[in-house]
Amino acid sequence: MVLPPTDQQTPTAALLQAPDAQALEMAIGDMHVLLEQHGYVVAVYPTGISPAHERRLYSVRSVLESDRIALVKVDLPPLGVAVLVRQLRQLSICDFSPGVVASAARLLTHYIHAGALLHSVTKFDRVPVDLRTHAKSWVPGSQFAVVAGPEPQLVRVGPKVDPPTGPEFTTHLMTAKGQSQSEWVKETLAPAWKVQSIHESALPSESPAWWGTGKLVEFAAYLPDISVLYQLVASVRRENCHWCRMELIGDRCGFCSSPLPAAENRMHSAGVLSHGALAPPQS
């Protein structure tokens, strides 16, 4: 799913089709066009993608023999992936190199609080669910608030139960409704998380399978301001990959996935947000 741009400068994203929707030759041709137009491609995809689709991505890169294609797998629910991709689109117009943009994906996932309101957890296996909770999901009217990341949480929604712990910094909230009419996310979770604004989106097609039910409201709290995203990424020490020489932040190259040698694996800044402000750089 591609979220609309936040402004006129934010570019859109290209969808890389699954093998059953596009022949390999067409996929190779589309990727070649993207490289010719933009120079580099950062392909972000979730851990829940089908093995055939993931093999397709690697096949296309292999056939083109290109070191300008980054394949970045992220462990986020579908709406969280869409939010992350839009943040990377925002960063792509800044003065960061392609390598920094690609490796920033791993950093930004820690600042996306992605979850869902579920009416059943009987088929949900992304976050540990005990037998008692499974039993409660059979009770008519039961609802569960689940946060998949950055820290897994699961609580049964009720008048005397606190919502899951949210971000300690200023965010916007993206919501996407499935076959649920509940307003709990807007009326209870959003005020508890002190979000500045709520935005609605269509439910990603992969969401029912990811969450184990179509009766849900998916949500993702995220940093909307490009200046904050820029400061967050810029605060992290940059290195050059010892293998492909691409610039990177963090401990792994976004293009070749090579880890940094242990002696180089360090940061200038903690890169932590608190109540809307960046932590001061550490010496």
N, C-alpha and C positions, 0 to 999 in steps of 0.2 A: 504494500500500500504506500502511495506517495502522498504526503501531506502537502497542502498548498503552501507556497512560499510566504514568509512573514512580511516581506516587503518587495519592492520592485527589483532590488539588487540580488536577492537570494535566487540562485538558479534552481531549476527543477531537477528531478532525478530521472534516470533511465531505468526501466524495468527489464531485468534479464529473465527471459521466459524459461519455464520448465521444459524438459525434454519432450513431454507429450504435447506441448503447445507450439513447438518450433523445431524445425530440422536443424541438425548440427551445422550444416553449411550456412544457413541463415544466421544462426547465433554467432558464428565466426565473423561473418560479414558485418553484423551490427557492431560487434566489439571493435573491429578494424576501423569502422567509421568513427566511433567514439574516441579512439586513440588519435585518429587524424585530426579530429575537431578540437580535442581538449589536451592532448599530450599524455595524460595519465588517467587511469580509471581506478577508483576505490570502490570495490564491490562489497557491500555489507550484507551479510545474511545470518539468519538465526541458527542456533544449535539444533533446532527442531526441523530443519529443512530435510527433505527426503534425500537419501544417499544418492539416488540417480541425479538429482538436481545439483548436488555438490560435485559429483563426478563431472557433470557437464561443465561447470565453471572451471575446474582444473583442466579439462580437455581443451577448452577454448584457449586458455592461457598457454597450454603446452603447444598447440598447433601454431599459434601466432609467434611462439618463441619470444614472448615479450617479457621484459623485466619492468614494464611500466604498468602492470596490472596488480593491484593489491587485493587479495581475498581475505576479508576480515570477518571471522565468525564471532558472534556475540551471543551471550546467554541472557537474553531478554525476551519477554512476551512480545507478541506481534505489534501491539500499539507502542510499546517501548522502543522496538526496533525502528518504527516509523519516525518517532520523535528523535531518536539518535541520528538517523539519516538526515533529517532536516537540520539538526545542529551542525553536522559536518558540512552540509551545503552552505550554511551561514559562514563557517570558517573558511570555506574554499575561496571566498572572495577577499580574504585578508592576506597579509603578506607572509603566510606560512607556506613552507614547501610541501609538495605532495606527501613526502614521507612523514612530516609532522601531522598533517591532517589524518593520514591513515592510522598512525599510532595513537592519535588523540581519542580514537573510538574506545579503546580500553579504559582510558581515564574517565571519559564522560559517562560511561555506564554506571560508575559509582555515584553519580549525581542525578540519576533518574530513578524515582521511586515508582515502580511499575507493579500494578496489581489488578484485582478484579473483585467485584461483589458477585458471589456465586450462590445459587439456590440449592446446589448439591455438590458434594465433594466425593461422591462415590466412585467417580472415574478420574479423579484428579490425582496425579502422582508427581507433580513438579516440586511440591513442598511436602515434607513428611506429615502425614495425617494419621493420628492414632485411631484405634478401633472405636473408642468412645465417640470421637468426632464423626466418624463414619456412621455410627448408629444414629446420632442426632440428625444427620442429613436426611434421614427418612421421615422425620417429623414434618408434617405439612406446615408450610410457612417459614421453614428454617432458612436463614441466610448466613453466609460466611464471608468475611472480609479477608482476602488473601493478598499479601505483598510478596512478590517473587524476588525482588531485589531492590536495593543492594543487600539487605538482610532479610531472609525468609521470615514471614510472620503469618499466622492464621488465627483468627478469633471468630467466635460465633457472635453475630450481630444481635444486640439486645439493649433494652433501655438502661441496664445497669452495667454494661460492658463498655470500656473505653475503646475507641477506634485504634487500629494499629499505629505504632509510632511512625511519625512522618519526618520530613526533612527539617533541619534546623536552619534553613536558609530560605530566602524568598523564592517562590516558584509560581508558575502557572500550572493549571490542571487541564489535561486533555481527557475527555471522556468519550466512550463509544458504547452505545446500547445494543445488546442482542435482544433476546426474547424476554427481557425483563422490563417491568414497568416501575421498578423501585427508584425512588429519588434519594436513597440513603447517601449515595456518593456526593451529590450536590448539597443536600441539606445537613448532613452530619460530618462526613469526612472532610469536605472542603473547608468548613469553618475550623475544624480541629487542627487541620494542617496550615491554616492561615494563608491559603493561596490568594494571590492578588487578582487572578482572573480565571474563569472557567471557559473552556472551548469545547465544542462538540465536533465529533467526526463520525464517519461511517465505521462500522465494525469491520476490522480486517477479516478477510475470508478465512484465514488460518486460525482465528481466535477460538471458535468452538472446539476444534480438535486439540488445540494447545491446552485449554482450560478444562476439557473433558465434559463440557456442557454448552449448549447454546443459550441457556437461560442465565444471562450474566450482564454486568455492566463493567467494561474494562476501563481502567484509568491509568494515567501516567503523569506524575508531577515532575516538572523539568525547569531548567534555567532558560528563560526566554530571551534574555538580553544579550545581544552579540558582544557588547563591550565586556560583560562579565565572563562570557565564554572565552573571549580573546585573552583576558587577564589570567584566567585559570590555566589555559594552555601555555601562555607565554611565561608563566611563573615556573615551569618545569624545565630542568636542564636539558639541553639538546646535545645529542651525540651523533656521530656518523657510524652507520652499521659497518662492522669489520668485514662483512661478507659482500654486500651489494653496494655499500658506500652511500645508501640513502640516509638522509637526515631522519632522526627519530627522537621521541621522548619516551620515558619509561624504560622498561627492561627488555623490550622485544621489538624488532623491526616490523613495521606494518606491511612491508612489501614481500620480504623473503622469510619472515617469521623467525629469523635467527636471533637468539638471545644475546644480550650484551655479556661480555666477559665479566666475571664477578667484581673485579676492581673498578669497572666503569659503571656499575649498576648503582647509581646514586642520583639524588635530586638536590637542586638548590633550594627548593621550596617544598613545604609539606603539601601544598596544593589542596588545602582544606577550606571549605566555605562555612561560615557561621553567621546566621541571621542576616544574610544578604551581602556580607562583606567577605573579601578574601583574607585569609590569614596572612600576617606580615611575613615577608621572606626571612628565612633563617640563614644565619651565617655559617 
